[in-house]
Amino acid sequence: MVSRRGFLTGLALVPVAYAAGCSIQPSAPASTTGTRPLPIPPLAPSTVGADGVRRFALRAQPGSTEMVRGIQTPTWGYSGSVLGPTVRARRGEQVAFTITNDLPEATSVHWHGMHVPAEFDGGPHQMIAPGAVWAPGWTVQQHAATLWYHPHPHGATEKHVQRGLSGFFLIDDDSAAEFGLPREYGVDDIPLVIQDRRFTADGRIDESDTTDVGLLGDTIVTNGITDAHLTVTTERVRLRILNGSSGRLYNLAFADGRPFQLVATDGGLLSESVALEQIQLSPGERAELLVTLRPGENVTLRSLPITDRTGVDRAAEFGFDDTFDILTLRAADALRPAADLPTALVPMTPLAAATAAPTRTFDLQWFMINNRRMDMNRIDMTIPVDTTEVWSVRNKDNWPHNFHVHDVQFQILAIDGDPPPPALSGWKDTVYTAPDTTYTLAMHFADHADPTYPYMYHCHLLHHEDKGMMGQFLVLAPGQQPAPMAMDMSGMDHG
């Protein structure tokens, strides 16, 4: 009997034809056997008017995508059939969006990792009805970083992301040039979203049989397709990696064990590069890796079994035993030389002492935070604008969880009282929380205040979020009193 994974691998030998209107295109002509060229999301078109505002347009729409070779899968995408174009802007720029919803149900667009006014955060309070248009705008006020955008409808986020709605949002400043980092988009600077899927016999995305961590898939899609390879033409390549899965953790390494340099995490460049052989990413986390290749060699990026299992019950059920090939790098016979590897990067001033007493505490357990499930009409806390807070976050479960905070990038001061490892020493907006472990986080709530529109904090395992593992807070200016909007929750899909 052929296994499901073996069946899907066999299907990958069928010739490929990319769907018309797909928002991502192959980086080279497709072969008829073996792997397929990695699709590179196009850069989102933009215009800059006399007012200096950079304007983008996105359209959430249904389509069909050849995720598995030879099979068309119904999908959703932004301005195409799956995923979305890469939005790119510079620090200090004003950006504005026109976002149209051509889907059969309401959705939203959340700017994950972005410091953004609450009314434009794109969470469940900014839903876009079918046929409607949303027009957010703000000034980009943070360092160069690899961010992303995705839907955030209360109770239905996992389903919307599973169907294909995700895209990169890259912020630029002068640091990439200053440190000699690879920066030619699609050539030596590669956006890479890793996701897992299950498929039904007729090729549809299987949305049934959710586990306790969500829709755990048996097939990897990288930038929207299975069995991908990238032809590399430079000695060094920069992989901007996003764990875009809803519930699966990845322990990423190269098949030959070669080291790589970690230069950035969620919120931007580290203070210095870190040499690693493996890196673990939970849903929503990002990492920027530099890998060096020799002419003519092939090397495969893999996800290995999760080794840190302390306190995790049913590790196999949560996918901790699984191994997947993610992407094969194929070096050309002649490679463009690379600059020297950077060591010192962007210094980071601590927001608080490692021993600082927590301002607030958060216990993660079951589908709740602090024994409460999400209520769209309940504000869980208010925070004065332009203040720094220290949060203590503990996973009290025997399940995997992680923790994401909207609007801010945080520093991990301590893990169970000890300094974080180098890979977690930079700016973060999402962090994996191991069972029975406490994470001390420091964050600054700068300049955006709003008495009506809240921000979210939640587990970014999307099934957990949909089930209610989320809370909300207002950031208030001096003298402001909370005036939260009332939400009509009738007809909402709560998963």
Order of alpha helices (4+ residues) and beta strands (2+ residues): alpha-beta-beta-beta-beta-beta-beta-beta-beta-beta-beta-beta-beta-alpha-beta-alpha-beta-beta-beta-beta-beta-beta-beta-beta-beta-beta-beta-beta-beta-beta-beta-beta-beta-beta-beta-beta-alpha-beta
